[in-house]
Amino acid sequence: MSRRSLLVRLGCAAALMILLALAAGGVGLTLIFDRQMERRAVAELALYLKALAAEVRLDADGTMGLEATPSDPRFEQPYGGLYWQIDGPRRQQLRSRSLWDEALPTIDTPPGRPLRARWIDGPEHARLLSVERTIVLDDTATDTKVHLLVALDRADLQAERRSFLSLLVPSLIGLGLLLIIAMAGFIHLALRPFRDLQAHLQAVRSGHGRELPRGVPDEVQPVVDELNRLLAFHDASLERARTQAGDLAHGLKTPLAVMGAAARRARDGGQGALADEIDEQVGAMRRQVDRTLARARAGMAAALGYGSTPVGDAVNKTLRALQTLPGAQSLDWDAEVAQGLRFAGDEGDLMEILGNLLDNARKWAHSQIRLVAREAGERDWTLVIEDDGPGLPEDEALRIERGRRWDESRPGTGFGLAIARDLVEAYRGVIGFSRSSDLGGLRVSITLPGQQRKE
């Protein structure tokens, strides 16, 4: 598919939007997880802080101590990731064994203030989430302020975050793939009316229909209606042109017949030279009219797309007709046509092409004429006609292109080839003249459109 494909564009846009949405969702979920994890950590540290506050004592001599230390083993392991610290009067300080010989920075706050959570620097260049509070010991003679701090290493939080991401990222990737597949299927179904429209247009082009069906979605219906109107106008215009061409041919027959009759009267009156000149001009006019009408008829048939013609049947009919002509019985006619080969055009045009080419071969062949028709690619087919006659000089092909006879010794020689060329070109085909390597005579090769194969 090219980059201009609507399916590719919609698919890429949908995939990009899905990826952006999942990325934004992943970032949002991670932020929410971090926030909730931090709140849970603060709540857990607050519980440790309350436990420490309940265990702090001040002896009679003013020495600060603890009735019991928190039971979490991380407090006992050096740099274990969980720390507590108590700052009392006379610069007394109690620390968990996990701090080893480190001290944590504190901020002096008035007693009674809510818990304060902040990030601080810890041992081994670690970042710690700390909860601290200043309390007053009521069981002493004088109100003694004590500052309590409990902290958690961010590495513990990051471990939980990595565990969360290890589940979140594969889940988002899997969800993204499912959404992309689902969106691709949705786009495929959404574009189905356009594929159906293409198939119906191909059917019209190949002659299997004259208009597009109307049972399409509302968004496509205006396009179908406009195309049907265009097809109807096109058909009407071509039919009118075809009728006018037929009328023109019929209208020219009478003047040509009158001129022929005048030539006969002149010959009867002893004016043979004048009669021959009139007959020659009448014949030239008839051939020119026939050629022009054949080209116009072929062009209209190709444009209208009226059905297709079995090549084998047209070849058989043409051969049967030609074999009744003088000298044809003594020739060896060799015809090979691929089975199922069809010509996308009018049967009469195909038989006229075959008739002109085979008749020219009949006039010049010594003993053998060969015809081969076979497929050439997905939509085209080739026709090769060869004979064992004298052949056509290459410099004479241009004369045939111009509709001139390349040999005046035989009646009509070369003009049928020019008509065949016109018909082939009207169907957007290609015709070429060369010398046959097998038979030695003229070799005519033609490439014509065949009936499009249905997928």
C-alpha positions as CSV (number, residue, x, y, z in Angstrom):
1,M,0.0,0.0,0.0
2,S,1.2,3.5,-0.7
3,R,1.3,6.4,1.7
4,R,-1.8,7.9,-0.1
5,S,-3.9,4.9,1.0
6,L,-6.8,6.0,3.2
7,L,-6.4,2.7,5.1
8,V,-2.7,3.4,5.8
9,R,-3.4,7.0,6.9
10,L,-6.3,6.1,9.2
11,G,-4.4,3.1,10.6
12,C,-1.3,5.2,11.3
13,A,-3.4,8.0,12.9
14,A,-5.4,5.6,15.0
15,A,-2.2,3.7,16.1
16,L,-0.5,7.0,17.0
17,M,-3.5,8.2,19.0
18,I,-3.7,4.8,20.8
19,L,0.0,5.0,21.6
20,L,-0.3,8.5,22.9
21,A,-3.3,7.7,25.0
22,L,-1.6,4.6,26.5
23,A,1.5,6.6,27.1
24,A,-0.4,9.4,28.9
25,G,-2.4,6.8,30.8
26,G,0.8,5.0,31.8
27,V,2.3,8.2,33.0
28,G,-0.8,9.1,34.9
29,L,-1.1,5.7,36.5
30,T,2.6,5.9,37.6
31,L,2.1,9.4,39.1
32,I,-1.0,8.2,41.0
33,F,0.9,5.1,42.2
34,D,3.8,7.2,43.3
35,R,1.4,9.5,45.2
36,Q,-0.4,6.7,46.9
37,M,2.8,4.9,47.7
38,E,4.2,8.0,49.3
39,R,1.1,8.5,51.3
40,R,1.2,5.0,52.5
41,A,4.9,5.4,53.4
42,V,4.1,8.6,55.4
43,A,1.3,6.8,57.2
44,E,3.6,3.9,58.1
45,L,6.3,6.3,59.3
46,A,3.7,8.2,61.4
47,L,2.9,4.9,63.2
48,Y,6.6,4.4,64.0
49,L,6.8,8.0,65.2
50,K,3.8,7.5,67.5
51,A,5.4,4.3,68.9
52,L,8.7,6.2,69.5
53,A,6.8,9.0,71.2
54,A,5.2,6.5,73.6
55,E,8.5,5.0,74.5
56,V,10.6,8.1,75.2
57,R,11.5,8.8,78.9
58,L,13.6,11.3,80.8
59,D,15.4,10.0,83.9
60,A,15.8,12.1,87.1
61,D,19.2,13.1,86.1
62,G,17.9,14.4,82.8
63,T,19.2,11.5,80.7
64,M,16.9,10.7,77.8
65,G,16.2,7.0,77.0
66,L,13.7,4.6,75.4
67,E,11.6,2.0,77.1
68,A,11.7,-0.1,74.0
69,T,12.9,0.3,70.4
70,P,10.8,-0.4,67.3
71,S,10.7,-4.0,66.4
72,D,11.3,-3.6,62.6
73,P,14.7,-5.4,61.9
74,R,15.6,-2.7,59.4
75,F,16.2,-0.3,62.3
76,E,18.9,-2.6,63.6
77,Q,20.7,-3.3,60.4
78,P,23.4,-0.7,59.4
79,Y,22.0,1.5,56.6
80,G,19.0,-0.8,56.5
81,G,16.8,1.8,54.8
82,L,14.6,2.6,57.9
83,Y,15.9,5.1,60.4
84,W,14.8,6.9,63.6
85,Q,16.3,9.8,65.5
86,I,15.4,11.6,68.7
87,D,16.8,15.0,69.7
88,G,16.4,16.0,73.3
89,P,17.5,18.6,75.8
90,R,21.2,19.3,76.3
91,R,21.9,18.2,72.8
92,Q,21.1,14.6,73.7
93,Q,20.4,12.4,70.6
94,L,19.2,8.9,70.3
95,R,19.5,7.1,66.9
96,S,18.7,3.8,65.4
97,R,21.5,1.4,64.8
98,S,20.7,1.6,61.1
99,L,22.1,5.2,61.1
100,W,25.4,3.9,62.4
101,D,27.4,7.1,63.1
102,E,25.3,9.3,60.9
103,A,22.9,12.0,62.0
104,L,19.9,13.2,60.1
105,P,19.2,16.9,59.5
106,T,16.2,18.3,61.4
107,I,14.1,21.4,61.5
108,D,13.0,22.8,64.8
109,T,9.2,23.1,64.9
110,P,7.0,24.3,67.7
111,P,5.2,21.5,69.7
112,G,1.7,20.6,68.7
113,R,2.2,21.2,65.0
114,P,0.9,18.5,62.6
115,L,3.3,15.8,61.3
116,R,5.8,17.2,58.8
117,A,6.8,15.0,55.8
118,R,9.8,16.0,53.6
119,W,12.7,14.7,51.7
120,I,16.1,14.8,53.3
121,D,19.7,13.6,52.6
122,G,20.6,10.4,54.4
123,P,23.6,8.1,54.9
124,E,25.5,6.8,51.9
125,H,24.1,9.7,49.8
126,A,20.6,8.3,50.0
127,R,17.4,10.3,49.7
128,L,15.0,9.7,52.6
129,L,11.4,10.4,53.1
130,S,11.1,11.7,56.6
131,V,8.3,12.4,59.1
132,E,9.2,14.5,62.1
133,R,7.4,16.2,65.0
134,T,8.3,18.0,68.2
135,I,6.5,16.8,71.4
136,V,6.6,17.8,75.1
137,L,7.2,15.2,77.7
138,D,4.4,15.8,80.3
139,D,5.9,13.4,82.9
140,T,8.8,15.7,83.8
141,A,9.0,18.5,86.3
142,T,9.5,21.0,83.5
143,D,8.1,20.7,80.0
144,T,10.8,19.1,78.0
145,K,10.7,19.3,74.2
146,V,11.8,16.3,72.2
147,H,12.1,16.2,68.4
148,L,11.3,12.9,66.8
149,L,12.2,11.9,63.2
150,V,11.6,8.7,61.3
151,A,12.8,8.2,57.8
152,L,12.6,5.7,54.9
153,D,15.1,5.2,52.1
154,R,13.7,6.1,48.7
155,A,15.3,2.9,47.3
156,D,12.5,0.9,49.0
157,L,9.9,3.1,47.3
158,Q,11.7,2.8,44.0
159,A,11.7,-1.0,44.3
160,E,8.0,-1.0,44.7
161,R,7.7,1.4,41.8
162,R,9.8,-0.9,39.6
163,S,7.6,-3.8,40.5
164,F,4.6,-1.8,39.6
165,L,6.0,-0.8,36.3
166,S,7.1,-4.4,35.5
167,L,3.4,-5.2,35.6
168,L,2.0,-2.0,34.1
169,V,4.2,-1.7,31.0
170,P,3.5,-5.3,29.6
171,S,-0.2,-4.7,30.4
172,L,-0.2,-1.4,28.4
173,I,1.7,-3.0,25.5
174,G,-0.8,-5.9,25.4
175,L,-3.7,-3.5,25.6
176,G,-2.2,-1.3,22.9
177,L,-1.8,-4.3,20.5
178,L,-5.4,-5.4,21.1
179,L,-6.6,-1.8,20.5
180,I,-4.6,-1.5,17.3
181,I,-5.9,-4.8,16.0
182,A,-9.4,-3.9,16.9
183,M,-9.0,-0.4,15.3
184,A,-7.5,-2.0,12.2
185,G,-10.6,-4.3,12.0
186,F,-12.9,-1.4,12.5
187,I,-11.2,0.7,9.8
188,H,-11.3,-2.3,7.5
189,L,-15.0,-2.6,8.0
190,A,-15.5,1.2,7.7
191,L,-13.8,1.2,4.3
192,R,-15.7,-1.8,3.0
193,P,-18.3,0.4,1.2
194,F,-15.5,1.9,-0.8
195,R,-14.1,-1.5,-1.8
196,D,-17.6,-2.5,-2.8
197,L,-17.9,0.7,-4.8
198,Q,-14.6,-0.1,-6.6
199,A,-15.9,-3.6,-7.4
200,H,-19.1,-2.2,-8.8
201,L,-17.2,0.3,-10.9
202,Q,-15.1,-2.5,-12.3
203,A,-18.2,-4.4,-13.1
204,V,-19.6,-1.4,-15.0
205,R,-16.2,-0.9,-16.8
206,S,-16.2,-4.6,-17.9
207,G,-19.8,-4.5,-19.1
208,H,-21.4,-6.5,-16.3
209,G,-23.6,-3.6,-15.1
210,R,-24.6,-0.1,-16.2
211,E,-25.1,1.6,-12.8
212,L,-24.0,1.3,-9.2
213,P,-26.3,-0.2,-6.6
214,R,-27.9,2.1,-4.1
215,G,-27.8,0.0,-1.0
216,V,-24.8,1.8,0.5
217,P,-24.3,3.8,3.8
218,D,-25.6,7.3,3.9
219,E,-22.1,8.8,3.8
220,V,-21.4,7.1,0.5
221,Q,-24.8,7.4,-1.1
222,P,-24.2,11.0,-2.5
223,V,-21.1,9.7,-4.3
224,V,-23.0,6.8,-5.7
225,D,-25.8,9.0,-6.9
226,E,-23.4,11.4,-8.6
227,L,-21.5,8.6,-10.3
228,N,-24.8,7.0,-11.5
229,R,-25.8,10.4,-13.0
230,L,-22.4,10.7,-14.7
231,L,-22.6,7.1,-16.1
232,A,-26.1,7.8,-17.4
233,F,-25.0,11.0,-19.1
234,H,-21.9,9.2,-20.5
235,D,-23.9,6.4,-21.9
236,A,-26.5,8.7,-23.4
237,S,-23.7,10.8,-25.0
238,L,-21.9,7.8,-26.5
239,E,-25.1,6.2,-27.8
240,R,-26.1,9.5,-29.4
241,A,-22.6,9.7,-31.0
242,R,-22.9,6.1,-32.2
243,T,-26.3,6.8,-33.7
244,Q,-25.0,9.9,-35.5
245,A,-22.1,8.0,-36.9
246,G,-24.5,5.4,-38.3
247,D,-26.6,8.1,-39.7
248,L,-23.5,9.6,-41.4
249,A,-22.6,6.3,-42.9
250,H,-26.1,5.8,-44.2
251,G,-26.2,9.3,-45.6
252,L,-22.9,8.8,-47.5
253,K,-24.0,5.6,-49.2
254,T,-26.5,7.4,-51.5
255,P,-24.0,10.0,-52.9
256,L,-21.4,7.2,-53.3
257,A,-23.9,5.0,-55.1
258,V,-24.8,8.0,-57.4
259,M,-21.1,8.6,-58.2
260,G,-20.7,4.8,-58.9
261,A,-23.6,5.0,-61.3
262,A,-22.1,8.0,-63.0
263,A,-18.9,6.2,-63.5
264,R,-20.8,3.3,-65.1
265,R,-22.6,5.7,-67.5
266,A,-19.3,7.3,-68.4
267,R,-17.7,4.0,-69.1
268,D,-20.8,3.0,-71.3
269,G,-20.3,6.4,-73.1
270,G,-16.8,5.5,-74.0
271,Q,-15.2,7.6,-71.3
272,G,-13.2,4.8,-69.6
273,A,-10.5,7.0,-68.2
274,L,-13.0,9.3,-66.5
275,A,-14.9,6.3,-65.2
276,D,-11.8,4.7,-63.7
277,E,-10.9,8.0,-62.0
278,I,-14.4,8.2,-60.5
279,D,-14.3,4.6,-59.3
280,E,-10.9,5.1,-57.7
281,Q,-12.1,8.2,-55.8
282,V,-15.3,6.4,-54.8
283,G,-13.4,3.4,-53.5
284,A,-11.0,5.7,-51.6
285,M,-14.0,7.5,-50.0
286,R,-15.6,4.2,-49.1
287,R,-12.5,2.9,-47.5
288,Q,-11.9,6.1,-45.6
289,V,-15.5,6.2,-44.4
290,D,-15.3,2.5,-43.4
291,R,-12.0,3.1,-41.5
292,T,-13.3,6.2,-39.7
293,L,-16.6,4.5,-38.7
294,A,-14.7,1.4,-37.6
295,R,-12.4,3.5,-35.4
296,A,-15.3,5.5,-34.0
297,R,-17.4,2.4,-33.3
298,A,-14.4,0.7,-31.6
299,G,-13.7,3.7,-29.5
300,M,-17.3,3.9,-28.4
301,A,-17.5,0.2,-27.6
302,A,-14.3,0.4,-25.6
303,A,-15.6,3.5,-23.7
304,L,-19.0,1.9,-23.0
305,G,-17.4,-1.3,-21.8
306,Y,-20.1,-3.6,-23.3
307,G,-19.2,-7.1,-22.1
308,S,-16.5,-9.3,-23.4
309,T,-16.1,-11.7,-26.3
310,P,-14.6,-15.2,-26.4
311,V,-11.6,-15.1,-28.6
312,G,-11.8,-18.7,-29.7
313,D,-15.3,-18.3,-31.0
314,A,-14.4,-15.1,-33.0
315,V,-11.3,-16.9,-34.5
316,N,-13.4,-19.9,-35.6
317,K,-16.1,-17.7,-37.2
318,T,-13.4,-15.7,-39.0
319,L,-11.6,-18.7,-40.3
320,R,-14.7,-20.4,-41.5
321,A,-15.6,-17.2,-43.5
322,L,-12.1,-16.8,-45.0
323,Q,-11.7,-20.4,-46.0
324,T,-14.5,-20.0,-48.5
325,L,-12.6,-17.4,-50.4
326,P,-10.5,-18.2,-53.6
327,G,-7.2,-19.9,-52.9
328,A,-7.9,-20.3,-49.1
329,Q,-8.5,-24.1,-49.4
330,S,-4.9,-24.7,-50.5
331,L,-3.4,-23.0,-47.5
332,D,-2.5,-24.7,-44.2
333,W,-4.4,-22.7,-41.5
334,D,-2.8,-23.3,-38.0
335,A,-4.7,-21.7,-35.1
336,E,-3.9,-22.0,-31.4
337,V,-6.1,-20.1,-28.9
338,A,-5.7,-20.4,-25.1
339,Q,-8.8,-21.8,-23.4
340,G,-11.0,-19.2,-21.7
341,L,-9.4,-16.2,-23.4
342,R,-11.8,-13.3,-23.7
343,F,-11.5,-9.9,-25.4
344,A,-12.9,-6.9,-23.5
345,G,-14.8,-5.4,-26.4
346,D,-17.3,-5.8,-29.2
347,E,-17.3,-9.1,-31.1
348,G,-17.7,-7.4,-34.4
349,D,-14.6,-5.3,-33.8
350,L,-12.5,-8.3,-32.9
351,M,-13.7,-10.2,-36.0
352,E,-12.9,-7.1,-38.1
353,I,-9.4,-7.1,-36.7
354,L,-9.0,-10.8,-37.3
355,G,-10.6,-10.6,-40.7
356,N,-8.3,-7.8,-42.0
357,L,-5.2,-9.4,-40.7
358,L,-6.0,-13.0,-41.8
359,D,-7.3,-11.8,-45.2
360,N,-4.0,-10.0,-45.8
361,A,-2.1,-13.1,-44.8
362,R,-4.3,-15.2,-47.2
363,K,-3.5,-12.9,-50.1
364,W,0.3,-13.2,-49.7
365,A,0.9,-16.6,-48.1
366,H,2.4,-19.3,-50.2
367,S,1.2,-22.3,-48.2
368,Q,0.9,-21.6,-44.5
369,I,-0.7,-19.2,-42.0
370,R,-0.3,-19.4,-38.3
371,L,-2.4,-17.8,-35.6
372,V,-1.5,-17.9,-31.8
373,A,-3.5,-16.2,-29.1
374,R,-2.5,-16.5,-25.4
375,E,-2.6,-14.6,-22.1
376,A,-0.1,-11.8,-21.4
377,G,-0.2,-10.8,-17.8
378,E,-3.2,-10.3,-15.6
379,R,-5.4,-8.3,-17.9
380,D,-4.0,-8.5,-21.4
381,W,-3.6,-11.1,-24.1
382,T,-1.5,-11.3,-27.3
383,L,-2.4,-12.3,-30.9
384,V,0.3,-13.2,-33.3
385,I,-0.5,-13.9,-37.0
386,E,2.3,-15.1,-39.3
387,D,2.5,-16.2,-43.0
388,D,5.2,-17.6,-45.3
389,G,4.7,-14.8,-47.9
390,P,7.2,-12.1,-49.0
391,G,6.7,-10.1,-45.8
392,L,6.4,-6.4,-45.2
393,P,9.5,-4.1,-45.4
394,E,10.0,-2.2,-42.1
395,D,9.9,1.2,-43.9
396,E,6.4,0.4,-45.2
397,A,4.9,0.2,-41.7
398,L,4.7,4.0,-41.6
399,R,2.7,4.0,-44.8
400,I,0.2,1.7,-43.2
401,E,0.0,4.0,-40.2
402,R,-1.1,6.7,-42.5
403,G,-3.7,4.5,-44.2
404,R,-1.9,4.2,-47.5
405,R,-1.6,1.0,-49.4
406,W,2.0,-0.3,-49.5
407,D,1.5,-2.3,-52.7
408,E,-0.7,-1.2,-55.6
409,S,-0.5,-4.6,-57.4
410,R,-3.2,-6.2,-55.3
411,P,-6.6,-4.6,-54.5
412,G,-7.0,-3.3,-51.0
413,T,-3.5,-4.4,-50.0
414,G,-2.4,-2.6,-46.8
415,F,-5.6,-0.7,-46.1
416,G,-7.0,-3.6,-44.1
417,L,-3.9,-3.5,-42.0
418,A,-4.4,0.2,-41.4
419,I,-8.0,-0.4,-40.3
420,A,-6.8,-3.2,-38.0
421,R,-4.3,-0.8,-36.5
422,D,-7.0,1.8,-35.9
423,L,-9.2,-0.7,-34.2
424,V,-6.4,-2.0,-32.0
425,E,-5.4,1.5,-30.9
426,A,-9.0,2.4,-30.2
427,Y,-9.0,-0.3,-27.6
428,R,-5.7,1.0,-26.2
429,G,-3.9,-1.9,-27.6
430,V,-0.5,-2.2,-29.3
431,I,0.2,-3.6,-32.8
432,G,3.6,-4.3,-34.4
433,F,4.8,-5.5,-37.8
434,S,8.0,-7.5,-38.3
435,R,9.4,-10.5,-40.3
436,S,8.5,-14.0,-39.0
437,S,11.6,-15.9,-38.0
438,D,9.9,-19.2,-38.5
439,L,7.8,-18.7,-41.7
440,G,9.8,-15.9,-43.3
441,G,6.7,-13.7,-44.1
442,L,4.9,-11.0,-42.3
443,R,4.5,-11.3,-38.5
444,V,1.8,-9.1,-36.9
445,S,1.8,-9.1,-33.1
446,I,-1.1,-7.4,-31.2
447,T,-1.6,-6.8,-27.4
448,L,-5.3,-6.2,-26.5
449,P,-7.1,-5.9,-23.2
450,G,-8.8,-9.0,-21.9
451,Q,-11.7,-9.4,-19.4
452,Q,-10.5,-8.4,-15.9
453,R,-10.4,-11.4,-13.7
454,K,-12.5,-11.4,-10.6
455,E,-10.6,-11.7,-7.3
